[in-house]
Amino acid sequence: MTTEGLAVLVLLGSFGLFIILRLPIAYSVGLSTALCLMVQGQALQTLPQQMVKGIWSFSLMAVPFFITMGVLMGTGGIGQRLIKLADSLVGWMRGGMAMVNVLDSYFFGGISGSAAADTASLGSILIPMMVDQGYDVDFATAMTITSSVEGLLVPPSHNMVIYAMAAGGVSVGSLFLAGYVPGAILAISLMVGAYIISVKRNYPRGSPFSVRNVLKQLWSSFWAMAAILIVVVGVVFGVFTATESAAIAVVYSLIVSVYIYRGVNWKGVWKALEECVETLSIVLILISVSSAFGYCLTTLHVPDLAAKAVTSLSSNPIIIALLINVILLVLGTIMDMAPIILIATPILLPIAESIGIGPIQFGIILVLNCGIGLLTPPVGTVLFIGSAIAKRPMEKIVRATMPFYLCMIVALLLITFIPEISLWLPSLVAK
């Protein structure tokens, strides 16, 4: 075996072993990279150099700002207003609170950009509320965690920024626009599933529809929704960069949360910032070690080897697209979102492009696959959060989530094989 072949075996084999041994993902990535460098005879100084290089990016500064914005908005009384808005729009339907849950995640996702933040903030309100109205607690929890994935697609999503950096040269503004329709497709598929279950179990309807109430709740939520416009419109139309828009959004969310909605005081702001630092430290260490891991993958030509391996199985673009989705879904069960994006992008993006899937569409496919991974054991972060909030065993939550897995897979297949779903809005702006 050549030195290069041995290095590939050590890199991927040790990484898989560390994952099986349940070593934290950051340590797994870092140690496997160090072992690979040693086998190649490279200086270990390369590891910290590549780690620093991975986070030495102006664009990457948008990530902590978006995380901070989401936390401030989540603790500033925004969630309750968005729940009332969603209730005024879809609460009248059979299983109205389930529909509210889905629509509210679409709204809140555009503010937090995080499935975990969505579940933690809205789940603590909606799950007890649904149970009080006669909904099964497992159903309520499953509805909450699956709908939270919408937040990964609806801008502003810091995961989109991470992908743009990993893909190289991809417009963050185009990615933001590309997420709206796929997010809506996902929401509709979940609402259809929720409606069928609600009719079968005879879950209650909410208040009758009222235009006056809709307008009232729209006005009440105006300042919250304006945050989305500041970010998306500013980035898409080139008023400012993603990083600049994120910084402005943080200042805006601080003013709205403290002085307009008064959902949090300055003591609460400091507590929120502490939470941001904790989240950000995890994200940045994952990005830095994944960057070093990606360096090894590139120098060892693993993306080329992977492309040859996948294309050798079939030359049919449909089969290859399905294989890419299967690979990402499997990775989602054992890895967190950020490392998947950083590691899988340089490997799978060239394969996707070879069958006609562009970087924008692939970004949406990748993010949705990773989102589904957040709901699957053993590394299902959002699944664990939902289980903790509901105080229910994870196994029962997984069982209740099964119908919604199917809904999400349907949405994923539509996004994979109908490019216009992702590319329609970006193409309009490009014109």
C-alpha positions as CSV (number, residue, x, y, z in Angstrom):
1,M,0.0,0.0,0.0
2,T,1.3,3.5,-0.9
3,T,1.8,6.2,1.7
4,E,-1.1,8.1,0.3
5,G,-3.4,5.1,0.5
6,L,-2.3,4.4,4.0
7,A,-2.9,8.0,5.0
8,V,-6.5,7.9,3.6
9,L,-7.1,4.7,5.5
10,V,-5.8,6.2,8.7
11,L,-7.8,9.4,8.3
12,L,-11.1,7.9,7.6
13,G,-10.6,4.7,9.6
14,S,-9.6,6.5,12.8
15,F,-12.4,9.0,12.4
16,G,-14.9,6.2,12.1
17,L,-13.4,4.4,15.1
18,F,-13.5,7.6,17.3
19,I,-17.1,8.1,16.3
20,I,-18.0,4.5,17.3
21,L,-16.2,5.1,20.6
22,R,-18.5,8.1,21.2
23,L,-15.6,10.6,21.3
24,P,-16.7,14.2,20.9
25,I,-16.9,15.1,17.3
26,A,-14.4,17.9,17.5
27,Y,-11.8,15.6,19.2
28,S,-12.5,12.9,16.6
29,V,-11.9,15.2,13.7
30,G,-8.8,16.7,15.2
31,L,-7.1,13.5,16.3
32,S,-7.8,11.7,13.0
33,T,-6.3,14.7,11.2
34,A,-3.2,14.6,13.4
35,L,-2.7,10.9,12.8
36,C,-3.1,11.4,9.1
37,L,-0.4,14.1,9.1
38,M,2.0,11.9,11.0
39,V,1.5,9.0,8.5
40,Q,2.2,11.5,5.7
41,G,5.3,12.7,7.4
42,Q,4.1,16.3,7.6
43,A,4.8,18.5,10.6
44,L,2.1,18.6,13.2
45,Q,2.3,22.4,13.1
46,T,0.2,22.0,9.9
47,L,-2.8,21.2,12.1
48,P,-3.1,24.5,14.1
49,Q,-2.1,26.4,10.9
50,Q,-5.1,24.9,9.0
51,M,-7.4,25.4,12.1
52,V,-6.6,29.1,12.2
53,K,-6.9,29.4,8.4
54,G,-10.4,27.8,8.7
55,I,-11.8,30.5,10.9
56,W,-9.7,33.4,9.5
57,S,-12.5,34.7,7.3
58,F,-14.5,38.0,7.3
59,S,-17.6,36.1,5.9
60,L,-17.5,33.7,8.9
61,M,-18.0,36.6,11.3
62,A,-21.6,36.5,10.2
63,V,-22.1,33.2,12.1
64,P,-21.7,34.6,15.7
65,F,-23.8,37.6,14.8
66,F,-26.6,35.5,13.4
67,I,-26.4,33.2,16.5
68,T,-26.6,36.3,18.8
69,M,-29.5,37.7,16.9
70,G,-31.4,34.5,17.2
71,V,-30.8,34.2,20.9
72,L,-31.8,37.8,21.6
73,M,-35.0,37.5,19.5
74,G,-35.8,34.1,21.1
75,T,-35.6,35.6,24.6
76,G,-37.2,38.9,23.9
77,G,-40.9,38.0,23.7
78,I,-40.9,37.4,19.9
79,G,-42.1,33.8,20.1
80,Q,-45.4,34.5,21.8
81,R,-46.2,37.1,19.1
82,L,-45.4,34.8,16.3
83,I,-47.5,32.1,17.8
84,K,-50.5,34.4,17.9
85,L,-49.8,35.4,14.3
86,A,-49.7,31.8,13.1
87,D,-52.8,31.0,15.1
88,S,-54.7,33.8,13.4
89,L,-53.8,32.4,10.0
90,V,-54.2,28.6,10.4
91,G,-55.5,27.9,13.9
92,W,-59.1,27.4,12.5
93,M,-58.1,24.1,10.8
94,R,-58.6,20.6,12.2
95,G,-55.5,20.1,14.4
96,G,-55.1,23.9,14.4
97,M,-52.3,24.0,17.0
98,A,-50.3,21.5,14.9
99,M,-50.6,23.8,11.9
100,V,-49.7,26.8,14.1
101,N,-46.6,24.8,15.2
102,V,-45.5,24.3,11.6
103,L,-46.2,27.9,10.5
104,D,-44.7,29.4,13.6
105,S,-41.4,27.6,12.9
106,Y,-41.4,29.1,9.4
107,F,-41.7,32.6,10.9
108,F,-39.4,32.0,13.8
109,G,-36.8,30.2,11.7
110,G,-36.4,33.3,9.7
111,I,-35.4,35.1,13.0
112,S,-33.3,32.4,14.8
113,G,-31.9,30.5,11.8
114,S,-31.5,27.5,14.1
115,A,-33.5,24.3,14.6
116,A,-32.2,23.9,18.1
117,A,-33.2,27.5,19.0
118,D,-36.6,27.0,17.5
119,T,-37.3,23.8,19.5
120,A,-36.0,25.3,22.7
121,S,-37.8,28.6,22.4
122,L,-41.1,27.6,20.8
123,G,-41.2,24.0,22.1
124,S,-41.3,25.2,25.8
125,I,-44.5,27.2,24.9
126,L,-46.2,25.1,22.2
127,I,-45.8,21.5,23.6
128,P,-47.5,22.3,27.0
129,M,-50.1,24.4,25.1
130,M,-50.9,21.5,22.7
131,V,-51.1,19.0,25.5
132,D,-53.6,21.2,27.4
133,Q,-55.8,21.3,24.3
134,G,-56.0,17.5,24.1
135,Y,-53.1,16.7,21.8
136,D,-50.9,13.6,22.5
137,V,-47.6,14.8,24.1
138,D,-45.5,12.6,21.7
139,F,-47.3,14.0,18.7
140,A,-46.9,17.5,20.0
141,T,-43.1,16.9,20.5
142,A,-42.7,15.2,17.1
143,M,-44.5,18.1,15.4
144,T,-42.3,20.7,17.2
145,I,-38.9,19.1,16.4
146,T,-39.7,18.3,12.7
147,S,-41.1,21.7,12.0
148,S,-38.0,23.3,13.5
149,V,-35.9,22.1,10.6
150,E,-37.6,24.8,8.5
151,G,-35.5,27.3,10.4
152,L,-32.4,25.9,8.7
153,L,-33.8,26.7,5.2
154,V,-35.5,30.0,5.9
155,P,-33.0,32.9,6.0
156,P,-31.0,34.1,7.8
157,S,-29.4,30.8,8.4
158,H,-25.8,30.7,9.7
159,N,-25.5,27.2,8.3
160,M,-25.9,28.8,4.8
161,V,-23.0,31.0,5.6
162,I,-20.9,28.1,6.6
163,Y,-21.8,26.2,3.4
164,A,-21.0,29.3,1.3
165,M,-17.6,29.4,2.8
166,A,-17.0,25.6,2.3
167,A,-18.2,25.7,-1.3
168,G,-16.2,28.8,-2.2
169,G,-17.6,31.6,-4.2
170,V,-21.3,30.9,-3.6
171,S,-23.4,33.9,-3.0
172,V,-24.9,34.1,0.5
173,G,-27.7,36.3,-0.9
174,S,-28.7,33.7,-3.5
175,L,-28.6,30.9,-0.8
176,F,-30.9,33.0,1.4
177,L,-33.4,33.5,-1.4
178,A,-33.1,29.8,-2.4
179,G,-34.3,28.7,1.0
180,Y,-37.7,30.3,1.0
181,V,-39.6,28.0,-1.4
182,P,-38.0,24.7,-0.2
183,G,-38.8,25.8,3.4
184,A,-42.5,26.4,2.3
185,I,-42.5,23.0,0.6
186,L,-41.3,21.3,3.8
187,A,-43.9,23.2,5.8
188,I,-46.7,22.2,3.5
189,S,-45.7,18.5,3.5
190,L,-45.6,18.5,7.4
191,M,-49.0,20.3,7.5
192,V,-50.5,17.6,5.2
193,G,-49.1,14.9,7.5
194,A,-50.3,16.7,10.6
195,Y,-53.8,17.2,9.1
196,I,-54.2,13.5,8.3
197,I,-53.2,12.5,11.8
198,S,-55.4,15.2,13.3
199,V,-58.5,14.1,11.4
200,K,-57.8,10.4,12.3
201,R,-57.4,11.3,16.0
202,N,-60.1,14.0,16.0
203,Y,-57.9,16.7,17.3
204,P,-59.6,20.1,18.0
205,R,-60.0,23.1,15.8
206,G,-58.9,26.6,17.0
207,S,-60.7,29.9,16.8
208,P,-62.6,30.8,13.6
209,F,-60.7,32.7,11.0
210,S,-60.9,36.5,11.2
211,V,-59.3,39.0,8.9
212,R,-59.3,41.6,11.7
213,N,-57.4,39.4,14.0
214,V,-54.8,38.6,11.3
215,L,-54.2,42.3,10.7
216,K,-54.0,42.9,14.5
217,Q,-51.4,40.1,14.9
218,L,-49.4,41.2,11.8
219,W,-49.1,44.7,13.4
220,S,-48.1,43.2,16.7
221,S,-45.3,41.1,15.0
222,F,-44.2,43.9,12.7
223,W,-40.9,44.7,14.5
224,A,-40.0,41.0,14.6
225,M,-40.6,40.4,10.9
226,A,-38.8,43.6,10.0
227,A,-35.5,41.9,11.2
228,I,-35.8,39.4,8.4
229,L,-36.2,42.2,5.8
230,I,-33.2,44.0,7.1
231,V,-31.0,41.0,6.7
232,V,-32.4,39.4,3.5
233,V,-33.1,42.5,1.5
234,G,-29.8,44.1,2.5
235,V,-27.8,41.1,1.5
236,V,-29.7,40.2,-1.7
237,F,-29.6,43.7,-3.1
238,G,-26.0,44.4,-2.1
239,V,-26.7,47.1,0.4
240,F,-24.3,45.4,2.7
241,T,-22.5,42.1,3.1
242,A,-23.8,39.1,5.1
243,T,-21.5,40.0,7.9
244,E,-22.5,43.6,8.0
245,S,-26.2,42.7,7.8
246,A,-25.8,40.3,10.7
247,A,-24.1,42.9,12.9
248,I,-26.9,45.4,12.1
249,A,-29.5,42.7,12.9
250,V,-27.9,42.1,16.3
251,V,-28.2,45.8,17.2
252,Y,-31.8,45.9,15.9
253,S,-32.8,42.8,17.8
254,L,-31.3,44.2,21.0
255,I,-33.4,47.4,20.6
256,V,-36.6,45.5,19.8
257,S,-36.2,43.0,22.6
258,V,-35.2,45.4,25.3
259,Y,-37.0,48.7,24.4
260,I,-40.0,47.9,22.1
261,Y,-41.3,44.4,23.2
262,R,-39.6,44.6,26.6
263,G,-39.4,40.9,26.8
264,V,-35.9,40.9,28.3
265,N,-34.0,43.3,30.6
266,W,-30.2,44.0,30.5
267,K,-29.6,41.2,33.0
268,G,-31.3,38.8,30.6
269,V,-29.3,40.2,27.7
270,W,-26.0,39.3,29.5
271,K,-27.4,35.8,30.2
272,A,-28.3,35.5,26.5
273,L,-24.8,36.6,25.5
274,E,-23.3,33.9,27.7
275,E,-25.4,31.4,25.9
276,C,-24.2,32.8,22.6
277,V,-20.6,32.4,23.6
278,E,-21.2,28.8,24.6
279,T,-22.9,28.0,21.3
280,L,-20.3,29.9,19.3
281,S,-17.3,28.1,20.9
282,I,-18.7,24.8,19.8
283,V,-19.4,26.0,16.3
284,L,-16.0,27.6,15.8
285,I,-14.0,24.6,17.2
286,L,-15.9,22.4,14.8
287,I,-15.2,24.7,11.9
288,S,-11.5,25.0,12.7
289,V,-10.8,21.2,13.1
290,S,-13.0,20.4,10.1
291,S,-11.0,22.8,8.0
292,A,-7.8,20.9,8.9
293,F,-9.6,17.6,8.1
294,G,-10.7,19.1,4.8
295,Y,-7.1,20.0,4.0
296,C,-6.1,16.4,4.4
297,L,-9.0,15.2,2.2
298,T,-7.9,17.6,-0.5
299,T,-4.2,16.8,-0.4
300,L,-5.0,13.1,-0.5
301,H,-7.5,13.6,-3.5
302,V,-10.3,11.9,-1.5
303,P,-13.0,14.0,-3.4
304,D,-11.8,12.5,-6.7
305,L,-11.7,9.0,-5.2
306,A,-15.2,9.4,-3.8
307,A,-16.5,10.7,-7.2
308,K,-15.0,7.7,-9.0
309,A,-16.5,5.3,-6.4
310,V,-20.0,6.8,-6.6
311,T,-20.0,7.1,-10.4
312,S,-18.7,3.5,-10.7
313,L,-21.9,2.3,-9.1
314,S,-24.1,3.9,-11.7
315,S,-24.0,6.5,-14.4
316,N,-27.6,7.3,-14.0
317,P,-28.0,10.9,-12.6
318,I,-31.1,9.9,-10.6
319,I,-29.3,7.0,-8.9
320,I,-26.3,9.2,-8.1
321,A,-28.6,11.9,-6.7
322,L,-30.3,9.3,-4.5
323,L,-26.9,8.0,-3.4
324,I,-25.8,11.5,-2.4
325,N,-28.9,11.9,-0.3
326,V,-28.4,8.5,1.4
327,I,-24.8,9.3,2.2
328,L,-25.8,12.6,3.8
329,L,-28.7,11.0,5.7
330,V,-26.3,8.4,7.1
331,L,-23.7,11.0,8.1
332,G,-26.5,13.0,9.8
333,T,-27.1,10.1,12.2
334,I,-23.5,10.2,13.5
335,M,-22.3,13.8,13.0
336,D,-23.5,17.3,13.9
337,M,-24.5,19.7,11.2
338,A,-21.4,22.0,10.9
339,P,-18.8,19.3,10.4
340,I,-21.0,17.5,7.8
341,I,-21.2,20.7,5.8
342,L,-17.5,21.4,6.1
343,I,-16.4,17.8,5.4
344,A,-19.0,16.6,2.9
345,T,-19.1,19.8,0.7
346,P,-15.7,19.4,-1.0
347,I,-16.3,15.7,-1.5
348,L,-19.9,15.6,-2.7
349,L,-20.3,19.0,-4.5
350,P,-18.2,18.0,-7.5
351,I,-20.2,14.8,-7.8
352,A,-23.5,16.8,-7.6
353,E,-22.2,19.3,-10.2
354,S,-21.3,16.4,-12.6
355,I,-25.0,15.4,-12.7
356,G,-26.3,18.9,-13.2
357,I,-27.0,19.9,-9.6
358,G,-25.6,23.4,-9.1
359,P,-24.0,24.7,-5.9
360,I,-27.1,26.7,-4.8
361,Q,-29.4,23.7,-5.2
362,F,-26.9,21.4,-3.6
363,G,-26.6,23.7,-0.6
364,I,-30.3,23.4,0.0
365,I,-30.2,19.6,-0.4
366,L,-27.3,19.4,2.0
367,V,-28.9,21.6,4.7
368,L,-32.2,19.7,4.6
369,N,-30.4,16.4,4.8
370,C,-28.4,17.7,7.8
371,G,-31.7,19.0,9.3
372,I,-33.2,15.5,9.1
373,G,-30.0,14.2,10.8
374,L,-30.7,16.5,13.8
375,L,-33.9,14.4,14.4
376,T,-32.2,10.9,14.2
377,P,-30.3,9.1,16.9
378,P,-27.6,8.7,18.1
379,V,-26.5,12.3,17.5
380,G,-29.9,13.9,17.1
381,T,-29.4,17.3,18.9
382,V,-32.9,18.6,18.3
383,L,-34.4,15.2,19.1
384,F,-32.7,15.3,22.6
385,I,-33.9,18.9,23.2
386,G,-37.5,18.0,22.3
387,S,-37.3,14.9,24.5
388,A,-36.0,16.9,27.4
389,I,-38.7,19.6,27.1
390,A,-41.5,17.1,26.9
391,K,-39.9,14.8,29.6
392,R,-40.6,11.8,27.4
393,P,-38.3,8.9,26.4
394,M,-36.4,9.5,23.2
395,E,-37.7,6.1,21.8
396,K,-41.3,7.2,22.0
397,I,-40.6,10.6,20.4
398,V,-38.8,8.8,17.5
399,R,-41.9,6.5,17.1
400,A,-44.2,9.5,16.9
401,T,-41.9,11.2,14.5
402,M,-42.0,8.4,11.9
403,P,-44.9,9.8,9.8
404,F,-43.1,13.2,9.6
405,Y,-39.8,11.6,8.5
406,L,-41.8,10.4,5.5
407,C,-43.1,13.9,4.9
408,M,-39.6,15.3,5.1
409,I,-38.2,12.7,2.7
410,V,-41.0,13.6,0.2
411,A,-39.9,17.3,0.4
412,L,-36.3,16.3,0.1
413,L,-37.0,14.3,-3.1
414,L,-39.0,17.2,-4.6
415,I,-36.1,19.6,-3.9
416,T,-33.6,17.2,-5.3
417,F,-35.3,16.5,-8.6
418,I,-37.1,19.8,-9.3
419,P,-34.3,22.4,-9.4
420,E,-36.7,25.3,-9.9
421,I,-37.9,24.9,-6.3
422,S,-34.5,26.2,-5.1
423,L,-33.5,28.3,-8.1
424,W,-36.7,30.2,-9.0
425,L,-36.4,33.1,-6.5
426,P,-32.6,33.6,-7.0
427,S,-33.2,33.7,-10.8
428,L,-35.8,36.4,-10.5
429,V,-33.4,38.7,-8.6
430,A,-30.6,37.9,-11.1
431,K,-32.8,39.2,-13.9
